[in-house]
């Protein structure tokens, strides 16, 4: 009986141990299933099986995928083979800031509704900016060392006083929290105005005057967000919020 060539088959070898299940093996299995493959799923259940498999096929990692006996490679190789472009290690993306500002907007709507009973309130803008400041500060506080290092690439004050890079996340998050609560404005507004003003000038100089292509430290030290319009907007929002809060004193 002739083989049905319309059925796509793949052989997958992946680690499935009592104390470890390879995440890339699961991702490879899911990717193959989503592309309509019938999978012959081979589990490597202990270290000896893994070592023997890698020695036999002269590979250093698992999972390994085969089509009709021909080795395709691991998960990244499979993605390329199926025409799926994976992000390069240094590729730029706006996804982190889009996600952050989207969550900040939804949180602002929720807080405005809870505090005023309506979303049609001028406070929604205040909540959006202050929540964004807290979330951005939190991203930086996850790894202050890496943030401070990336920050040194373009911030004018940090380049003169290195410790400023370590202080900045605390000022940003702290000012955002105080603004959100509407307390100690005489502290939070000038602090936000100071750091955001320096930030706006630094970004403008680096991007629009010096024409440098850098990554922005706005969402942390491992950021792949390009330094530019978004970074400048973040700082200008903080400046605007600070001036607004000062005018209300």
C-alpha positions, 0 to 999 in steps of 0.5 A: 500500500503506497505511503500517504504523502499528505501526512507529515511525520516527525521524530522527536527526541527530548528529555523527560526525566523524573526531575526535569522535563526539557522546556524546549522539548515541549515547545518543539512538540507543540510547534510540530503539532501546530503545523500538523505533524504526526509525532513519534515522541521518544523520551530520554528518561535518564542521564545515560540515555541522554549521553548515549543519544548525543554521542550517537548523533554527535550533538551537544543538546536536546531536543533533536528533531528528524524528518524522514530520518534526516536530522533538522536540529533543535528547537531553533533549527526547527523554527527556521526550517518551518519558516518561523523567524526567531528574534535575534539576541540583540534584536530591538522590540517595543513589546515590553513597553507596549505591554507595560503601558497597556497594563498601566492603562487598565490599572488606571481605569480600575483604580479610577472606577474604584475611587470615583465610581466612574472612568470619566474622570481627570484622575485617570490620566494621573493614575495612568502616569503614576502607575506607569512610573511605579511599573517602570521603576519595578522593572529597573529594581529587578536588577539595579546593577544591570540597569545602572550599567545600561543607563550610563550609556546615555544619561548625562548625570549618571555619567558624571555621578555613577551612583545616580544610576542606582538611585534613579529606580527608587526615585521613579517608583517612590514618586509614582507611589506618592503621586498615586496616593496623592500625598507628599506632593511637595517631595514627589513632584520635584523629585519626578521633575528633576529625574525626568527633566535630566532624562529627557535632555539625555535622551534627546541629546543621545538620539537626536543630536549625537545620532546614537543607536542605543538600547533604552534602560527604561524597562530594565537592564536587559532591555531590547527597547531602542532608545528614542521616541518612547524613551523621550515620551516616558520622561516627558510624561513624568515632567508633565505629571510633576508640573501638574501636581505642583500646580495643584499645591 
